[in-house]
C-alpha cells in the first residue's frame, strides 16, 4: 500500500514538472492585433472604394459614404497614404496597387498653386510611396508639388499663405494673408524636396515659415491660435482669429495637434533645438490641460461652451499621439505614459469600430468643423491615416 502511494506521488510530481517546462504560448502584444484589425477593416473599405472608383473621405449626416471632391480635396491623399502604410507592414501587393490607383486620380493637382494643402495631399500619398518604393515617377510628382506650394511663400511675411482671399467664405473675413496652424504639416513636403533635389530653397522656406509661426501663433500657455492674418506688404500681424474653433481665444483641439506634429517634424529635419522645445511646450499643454477627459481624447475645442456635452475629436487625438511617439524618441521617452493612454483609448471599443461597421472606417467620433456644421461626430479618413501611422510608429519605437 505504501509502495502504491509513493508511486502515485512520484507520478504526480512528474506530471507537474512536465507541465511547468512546457513552452508557454507566445503572448500577442499591442499593437499587433490592432494593426491586424485595421488591415481587415480597411480591406472592406477598399472593396467599396474600388466598386465606386472613388476615394473615401467620411460619412454624411444621412449615414451614407461621402467621397472626396473631384476637383481638389485636401483629404484626398490620406486614403492612398494609408494603403501605403498597410503595404509597408503587410507586404500584400493589393495595397500597393490600391495606393497607386487612387493617388493617380489627383496627380494633376501637383500643378495647383491655389492650395496650401499640397503637402497633405502629396506627401502622405506619393511621399510614402517614394519612401517605400523609390519610384522615380513619384519623385518627379513630389518636386512639382513642392514647387507649386513654394509659389505661395511670401519672404516679407516669412510664411506660406494658407487660403486665397478672393473667393469663398474666406473672402468674407477681411483677411489679406491668412496663415493657419494646419500649414505646419505641409512643410514636410518642402523638407523632402530639398533632400530629393539637393536645393536648399525648399528647406529654407519651411524653416522661415516654422519660425514665423512660432513667433506669432502661440499664447503664453503654449496653446495656438488657429489663424494669424498678416499684411503681405509689411509682414505685420493684422489679427489673430479662428475659423474652425469655438472662438478666437479658444484652443481648437486639432489645431494643437497640428502644432505638436509640425514642430516635431521640423526638429526631425533640422535638429533645431528651438523646434524641439516648441514641440514639448505644446505637448505639455495638451497633456496637462485640466479639462481633458481621463481617457486623453479631447473635446473638439478645449474651451467649447457645453463641456462635457461636446463632441470628442478622435482625429485630434490620432495626430497628437503619432507626434508624441516620435517625440519620445527625441526626449528619452518623456511622453510614454501619455502615448500609451491615448493610443490605447483610440484602440478601445469607445472609439474603434467593430469589423464591418462605421462604413468600414476604423475610428469613430471625429470632428471636421463645427462652425461650418460639417463632419460632426463621424469617421474621417485622416483620423484613420494618423491612427495607423501611430500604431506603426508605436510598434517600431518599442522594437528599438
C-alpha positions as CSV (number, residue, x, y, z in Angstrom):
1,X,0.0,0.0,0.0
2,X,2.9,2.3,0.9
3,X,4.6,1.5,-2.4
4,X,1.4,2.4,-4.3
5,X,1.1,5.8,-2.6
6,X,4.8,6.5,-3.3
7,X,4.3,5.7,-6.9
8,X,1.2,7.9,-7.2
9,X,3.1,10.8,-5.6
10,X,6.1,10.4,-7.9
11,X,3.8,10.2,-10.9
12,X,2.0,13.4,-9.9
13,X,5.3,15.3,-9.4
14,X,6.5,14.1,-12.8
15,X,3.3,15.4,-14.5
16,X,3.6,18.8,-12.7
17,X,7.3,19.0,-13.7
18,X,6.4,18.4,-17.4
19,X,3.6,20.9,-17.3
20,X,5.9,23.6,-15.8
21,X,8.5,23.0,-18.6
22,X,6.0,23.2,-21.4
23,X,6.8,26.3,-23.6
24,X,4.1,28.9,-22.9
25,X,2.1,30.3,-25.7
26,X,3.5,33.5,-27.1
27,X,1.5,36.5,-26.0
28,X,0.3,38.8,-28.8
29,X,1.1,42.3,-27.7
30,X,-0.3,45.7,-28.6
31,X,-0.4,46.9,-31.3
32,X,-0.2,43.8,-33.5
33,X,-3.9,42.8,-33.1
34,X,-4.9,46.5,-33.7
35,X,-2.9,46.5,-36.9
36,X,-4.4,43.2,-38.0
37,X,-7.9,44.6,-37.4
38,X,-7.0,47.8,-39.3
39,X,-6.0,45.7,-42.3
40,X,-9.2,43.7,-42.2
41,X,-11.5,46.8,-41.8
42,X,-9.8,48.8,-44.5
43,X,-9.9,45.8,-46.8
44,X,-13.7,46.1,-46.7
45,X,-13.4,49.9,-47.3
46,X,-11.1,49.2,-50.2
47,X,-13.7,46.9,-51.8
48,X,-16.3,49.8,-51.6
49,X,-13.8,52.3,-52.9
50,X,-12.9,50.0,-55.8
51,X,-16.5,49.5,-56.7
52,X,-17.2,53.2,-56.8
53,X,-13.7,54.1,-58.1
54,X,-13.7,57.0,-55.6
55,X,-11.6,58.0,-52.7
56,X,-13.5,57.7,-49.3
57,X,-13.5,60.7,-47.0
58,X,-16.2,60.4,-44.4
59,X,-19.8,59.6,-43.7
60,X,-22.7,62.0,-44.3
61,X,-25.4,63.0,-41.8
62,X,-27.7,60.6,-43.7
63,X,-25.2,57.8,-42.9
64,X,-24.0,57.5,-46.5
65,X,-20.5,57.3,-47.8
66,X,-19.0,60.7,-48.7
67,X,-16.2,60.7,-51.2
68,X,-13.5,63.3,-51.8
69,X,-14.3,66.0,-54.3
70,X,-13.3,65.5,-57.8
71,X,-11.7,69.0,-58.3
72,X,-9.5,69.3,-55.3
73,X,-9.9,68.0,-51.8
74,X,-7.4,68.5,-49.0
75,X,-8.1,65.0,-47.7
76,X,-7.6,63.1,-51.0
77,X,-4.1,61.9,-50.1
78,X,-4.9,60.2,-46.9
79,X,-6.6,57.0,-48.1
80,X,-3.8,56.1,-50.6
81,X,-1.4,57.1,-47.9
82,X,-3.0,54.6,-45.5
83,X,-2.8,52.0,-48.3
84,X,1.0,52.6,-48.5
85,X,1.3,52.1,-44.7
86,X,-0.6,48.8,-45.0
87,X,1.5,47.7,-47.9
88,X,4.7,48.5,-45.9
89,X,3.6,46.4,-42.9
90,X,1.8,43.5,-44.7
91,X,3.8,43.3,-48.0
92,X,0.4,42.5,-49.6
93,X,0.5,43.8,-53.2
94,X,-3.1,44.7,-53.2
95,X,-2.3,47.7,-51.0
96,X,0.4,48.9,-53.4
97,X,-2.0,48.5,-56.3
98,X,-4.6,50.5,-54.4
99,X,-2.3,53.3,-53.4
100,X,-1.0,53.8,-56.9
101,X,-4.5,53.6,-58.4
102,X,-6.1,56.2,-56.0
103,X,-3.2,58.7,-55.9
104,X,-3.1,58.7,-59.7
105,X,-6.6,60.2,-59.6
106,X,-5.2,63.5,-58.3
107,X,-1.7,63.6,-59.8
108,X,-2.6,66.6,-62.0
109,X,-3.2,68.6,-58.8
110,X,0.6,68.8,-58.4
111,X,0.3,71.9,-60.6
112,X,-2.3,73.6,-58.5
113,X,-0.9,76.8,-57.0
114,X,-4.1,77.9,-55.4
115,X,-4.0,75.5,-52.4
116,X,-1.7,75.2,-49.5
117,X,-2.7,71.6,-48.7
118,X,-0.4,70.2,-51.4
119,X,1.8,68.9,-48.5
120,X,-1.0,66.9,-47.0
121,X,-2.1,65.6,-50.4
122,X,1.2,64.6,-51.9
123,X,3.5,63.9,-49.0
124,X,1.0,61.4,-47.5
125,X,0.5,59.6,-50.8
126,X,3.3,60.0,-53.2
127,X,5.7,60.8,-50.4
128,X,5.1,57.5,-48.6
129,X,5.1,55.7,-52.0
130,X,8.5,57.2,-52.9
131,X,9.9,56.4,-49.4
132,X,8.9,52.8,-49.8
133,X,9.5,52.1,-53.5
134,X,12.0,54.8,-54.7
135,X,9.8,55.1,-57.8
136,X,11.4,58.0,-59.8
137,X,8.0,59.0,-61.2
138,X,6.8,59.6,-57.7
139,X,9.8,61.7,-57.0
140,X,9.0,64.0,-60.0
141,X,5.5,64.4,-58.8
142,X,6.8,65.5,-55.3
143,X,9.2,68.0,-56.8
144,X,6.4,69.6,-58.9
145,X,4.0,69.7,-56.0
146,X,6.7,71.3,-53.8
147,X,7.3,74.0,-56.5
148,X,3.6,74.7,-56.6
149,X,3.5,75.0,-52.8
150,X,6.6,77.2,-52.7
151,X,4.9,79.7,-55.0
152,X,2.7,80.6,-52.1
153,X,5.6,81.6,-49.9
154,X,6.0,85.3,-49.2
155,X,9.5,86.2,-48.0
156,X,8.3,89.5,-46.5
157,X,5.9,87.7,-44.2
158,X,8.1,84.6,-43.9
159,X,5.2,82.3,-44.4
160,X,3.1,80.3,-46.9
161,X,-0.3,81.8,-47.4
162,X,-3.0,79.3,-46.4
163,X,-6.1,80.5,-48.2
164,X,-6.7,82.7,-51.2
165,X,-9.0,85.5,-50.0
166,X,-10.7,86.5,-53.2
167,X,-13.4,83.8,-53.2
168,X,-15.5,81.6,-50.9
169,X,-16.2,82.1,-47.2
170,X,-12.6,83.2,-46.8
171,X,-13.3,86.4,-48.8
172,X,-15.8,87.4,-46.1
173,X,-13.3,87.6,-43.3
174,X,-11.4,90.7,-44.3
175,X,-8.1,88.8,-44.4
176,X,-5.1,89.7,-46.6
177,X,-2.6,86.9,-45.9
178,X,-4.1,84.2,-43.6
179,X,-1.9,81.5,-42.2
180,X,-3.4,78.6,-40.3
181,X,-1.6,76.3,-37.8
182,X,-2.5,73.4,-40.1
183,X,0.1,74.6,-42.6
184,X,2.9,73.3,-40.4
185,X,2.2,69.8,-41.8
186,X,2.7,71.0,-45.4
187,X,6.3,71.8,-44.5
188,X,7.3,68.1,-44.7
189,X,6.9,68.2,-48.5
190,X,9.3,71.1,-48.7
191,X,11.9,69.4,-46.4
192,X,11.7,66.3,-48.5
193,X,12.0,68.3,-51.8
194,X,15.3,69.7,-50.6
195,X,16.6,66.2,-49.8
196,X,15.5,64.9,-53.1
197,X,16.8,67.8,-55.2
198,X,19.7,69.0,-53.1
199,X,18.3,72.5,-53.4
200,X,18.0,74.3,-50.1
201,X,15.3,76.7,-51.2
202,X,12.5,74.4,-50.1
203,X,14.0,73.8,-46.7
204,X,14.8,77.5,-46.2
205,X,11.2,78.4,-46.8
206,X,10.0,75.7,-44.5
207,X,12.2,76.9,-41.7
208,X,11.2,80.5,-42.2
209,X,7.5,79.5,-42.0
210,X,8.1,77.5,-38.8
211,X,9.9,80.4,-37.2
212,X,7.3,82.9,-38.1
213,X,4.5,80.6,-36.8
214,X,6.4,80.0,-33.6
215,X,6.7,83.8,-33.1
216,X,3.1,84.7,-33.7
217,X,0.7,81.7,-33.3
218,X,1.2,80.8,-29.7
219,X,-0.1,82.2,-26.5
220,X,1.7,82.4,-23.1
221,X,0.2,79.0,-22.1
222,X,1.6,77.4,-25.4
223,X,-1.8,76.9,-26.9
224,X,-2.3,78.1,-30.5
225,X,-4.4,80.5,-32.4
226,X,-5.9,78.9,-35.5
227,X,-5.5,81.8,-38.0
228,X,-3.0,84.6,-38.0
229,X,-3.5,87.2,-40.7
230,X,-0.6,89.2,-42.0
231,X,-0.1,92.3,-44.1
232,X,1.6,90.9,-47.2
233,X,3.4,94.2,-47.9
234,X,4.9,94.7,-44.5
235,X,4.7,91.3,-42.8
236,X,3.0,92.8,-39.8
237,X,0.3,90.8,-37.9
238,X,-3.2,92.2,-38.6
239,X,-5.3,89.8,-36.5
240,X,-5.4,86.5,-34.7
241,X,-8.6,84.5,-35.1
242,X,-10.2,81.1,-35.6
243,X,-12.0,79.5,-38.4
244,X,-12.8,76.0,-37.1
245,X,-12.5,76.5,-33.4
246,X,-15.1,77.8,-30.9
247,X,-13.8,81.3,-30.5
248,X,-10.8,83.5,-31.4
249,X,-9.2,83.0,-28.0
250,X,-10.1,79.3,-27.6
251,X,-7.9,76.3,-28.3
252,X,-9.2,74.3,-31.2
253,X,-8.1,70.7,-30.5
254,X,-6.9,69.6,-33.9
255,X,-5.0,72.9,-34.2
256,X,-3.0,72.0,-31.1
257,X,-2.4,68.6,-32.7
258,X,-1.1,70.1,-35.9
259,X,1.2,72.3,-33.9
260,X,2.9,69.4,-32.0
261,X,3.2,67.3,-35.1
262,X,4.5,70.2,-37.1
263,X,7.3,71.2,-34.7
264,X,8.3,67.6,-34.1
265,X,8.8,67.0,-37.9
266,X,10.7,70.3,-38.1
267,X,13.1,69.1,-35.5
268,X,13.5,65.8,-37.3
269,X,14.7,67.6,-40.4
270,X,16.7,70.5,-38.9
271,X,17.8,69.3,-35.4
272,X,17.0,72.9,-34.3
273,X,16.6,72.7,-30.5
274,X,14.1,75.6,-30.6
275,X,11.7,73.5,-32.6
276,X,12.1,70.6,-30.2
277,X,11.4,72.9,-27.3
278,X,8.3,74.2,-29.0
279,X,7.0,70.7,-29.7
280,X,7.5,69.9,-26.0
281,X,5.7,73.0,-24.9
282,X,2.7,72.1,-27.0
283,X,2.8,68.5,-25.7
284,X,2.9,69.7,-22.1
285,X,-0.1,72.0,-22.8
286,X,-2.1,69.1,-24.3
287,X,-1.2,66.5,-21.7
288,X,-1.6,68.7,-18.7
289,X,-4.7,70.6,-19.7
290,X,-7.2,70.2,-16.8
291,X,-10.3,69.9,-18.9
292,X,-9.0,67.0,-21.0
293,X,-11.1,63.8,-20.3
294,X,-9.5,61.0,-18.4
295,X,-9.1,58.9,-21.5
296,X,-7.0,61.6,-23.2
297,X,-9.3,62.1,-26.2
298,X,-10.0,65.8,-26.3
299,X,-13.2,67.7,-26.9
300,X,-13.3,69.3,-30.4
301,X,-12.2,72.6,-28.7
302,X,-10.6,72.8,-25.2
303,X,-12.9,75.7,-24.4
304,X,-16.2,74.6,-26.1
305,X,-19.1,76.0,-24.1
306,X,-21.1,72.9,-23.3
307,X,-18.3,70.6,-22.0
308,X,-18.8,67.7,-21.1
309,X,-21.7,67.6,-23.5
310,X,-19.5,68.4,-26.5
311,X,-18.2,66.0,-29.3
312,X,-14.8,64.5,-28.9
313,X,-12.3,64.6,-31.7
314,X,-10.5,61.3,-32.3
315,X,-8.7,62.8,-35.3
316,X,-7.0,65.3,-33.0
317,X,-6.0,62.5,-30.7
318,X,-4.6,60.4,-33.5
319,X,-2.5,63.3,-34.9
320,X,-1.3,64.1,-31.4
321,X,-0.3,60.5,-30.4
322,X,1.5,59.9,-33.6
323,X,3.6,63.1,-32.9
324,X,4.1,62.1,-29.3
325,X,5.6,58.7,-30.3
326,X,8.1,60.4,-32.5
327,X,8.8,63.0,-29.8
328,X,9.5,60.2,-27.3
329,X,12.5,59.2,-29.5
330,X,13.9,62.7,-29.0
331,X,13.2,63.1,-25.3
332,X,14.2,59.7,-23.8
333,X,10.6,58.6,-23.6
334,X,9.3,61.6,-21.8
335,X,5.7,61.1,-23.1
336,X,5.4,57.3,-23.0
337,X,2.7,57.3,-20.3
338,X,0.6,59.8,-22.3
339,X,1.2,57.9,-25.5
340,X,0.0,54.6,-24.0
341,X,-3.1,56.2,-22.7
342,X,-4.2,58.0,-25.8
343,X,-3.3,55.2,-28.3
344,X,-5.0,52.5,-26.2
345,X,-8.1,54.7,-25.7
346,X,-8.3,55.1,-29.5
347,X,-8.0,51.3,-29.8
348,X,-10.8,50.7,-27.3
349,X,-14.4,50.0,-28.3
350,X,-15.3,53.5,-27.4
351,X,-13.5,54.8,-30.5
352,X,-12.6,51.9,-32.7
353,X,-15.4,50.4,-34.7
354,X,-16.4,46.8,-35.0
355,X,-15.5,44.9,-38.1
356,X,-17.8,45.8,-40.9
357,X,-19.4,48.8,-39.1
358,X,-18.8,52.5,-39.4
359,X,-18.8,52.2,-43.2
360,X,-15.6,50.3,-42.7
361,X,-13.6,53.3,-41.4
362,X,-11.5,52.4,-38.3
363,X,-12.2,55.2,-35.9
364,X,-15.4,56.7,-34.7
365,X,-16.1,60.2,-33.2
366,X,-14.1,62.7,-35.1
367,X,-15.0,66.3,-35.9
368,X,-14.3,68.2,-39.1
369,X,-15.6,71.7,-38.5
370,X,-18.4,72.6,-36.1
371,X,-18.5,76.3,-37.1
372,X,-19.2,75.1,-40.6
373,X,-21.7,72.5,-39.4
374,X,-19.6,69.9,-41.3
375,X,-18.5,66.4,-40.4
376,X,-19.5,66.3,-36.8
377,X,-19.1,63.1,-34.8
378,X,-18.2,61.0,-37.9
379,X,-15.3,58.9,-39.1
380,X,-12.6,60.8,-41.1
381,X,-10.0,59.4,-43.5
382,X,-7.3,61.4,-41.9
383,X,-8.1,60.1,-38.4
384,X,-7.6,56.6,-39.8
385,X,-4.3,57.7,-41.5
386,X,-2.7,59.1,-38.4
387,X,-4.0,56.2,-36.3
388,X,-2.4,53.6,-38.5
389,X,0.7,55.7,-38.6
390,X,0.7,55.9,-34.8
391,X,0.3,52.1,-34.5
392,X,3.3,51.5,-36.8
393,X,5.4,54.1,-35.0
394,X,4.5,52.6,-31.7
395,X,5.5,49.2,-32.9
396,X,8.8,50.4,-34.3
397,X,9.5,52.5,-31.1
398,X,9.0,49.5,-28.8
399,X,11.2,47.3,-31.0
400,X,14.0,49.8,-30.6
